Amino acid sequence: MTERLLTADQVAQLLQVKRSWVYAETRAGRIPHVRLGRYVRYRLDAIEVWVHEIEDGVPPAAAGRHRGENGSARA
C-alpha cells in the first residue's frame, strides 16, 4: 500500500462537507471506508471512484461492489 489513508476531517475538507456528514455516511455504509479497530480511514482513490459513480448515476447496489462485507472498502 503506497497511498496514505485519509481521516474523516480530510475527507470532509476534500468533499467540502461537515465531518459529521462523513461519519453519518460511514455509519450508514454509503461511503467507502477502512475500519482499523476503533479507527476509520478512507482511501483517496476509493472516495474518487465513489464520487464518479454518484455523478454517473450508478445505483447504490452496484456502487457497493467496492466494499467488503462490513461496508468497508477493500484494499
RAGI-V960935 format. One record per residue. RES is the residue in one letter. SS is DSSP state (h for helix, s for strand, l for the rest). PSI is psi in degrees with one decimal (none if undefined). Layout:
res = (RES:RES)
ss = (SS:SS)
psi = (PSI:PSI)
This chain:
res = (M:T:E:R:L:L:T:A:D:Q:V:A:Q:L:L:Q:V:K:R:S:W:V:Y:A:E:T:R:A:G:R:I:P:H:V:R:L:G:R:Y:V:R:Y:R:L:D:A:I:E:V:W:V:H:E:I:E:D:G:V:P:P:A:A:A:G:R:H:R:G:E:N:G:S:A:R:A)
ss = (l:l:l:l:s:s:l:h:h:h:h:h:h:h:h:l:l:l:h:h:h:h:h:h:h:h:h:l:l:l:l:l:l:s:s:s:l:l:s:s:s:s:s:h:h:h:h:h:h:h:h:h:h:h:h:h:l:l:l:h:h:h:h:h:h:h:s:l:l:l:l:l:s:l:l)
psi = (118.2:-15.7:134.2:146.3:145.1:151.9:170.0:-36.9:-43.1:-39.3:-42.3:-42.8:-42.8:-44.2:-6.1:49.5:173.6:150.0:-37.1:-33.0:-42.7:-46.1:-40.1:-43.4:-34.3:-49.2:-36.1:-8.2:20.4:-11.0:134.2:132.9:166.3:124.7:124.0:83.9:-121.8:-5.6:148.6:131.4:166.7:135.1:129.6:-45.1:-34.8:-38.1:-42.8:-44.1:-43.8:-44.8:-43.3:-37.8:-38.6:-44.0:-37.7:-4.6:27.8:128.4:150.0:-36.4:-40.9:-37.2:-27.4:-8.6:-16.4:0.1:151.1:-174.3:-32.8:13.1:-1.5:153.4:144.0:142.0:none)
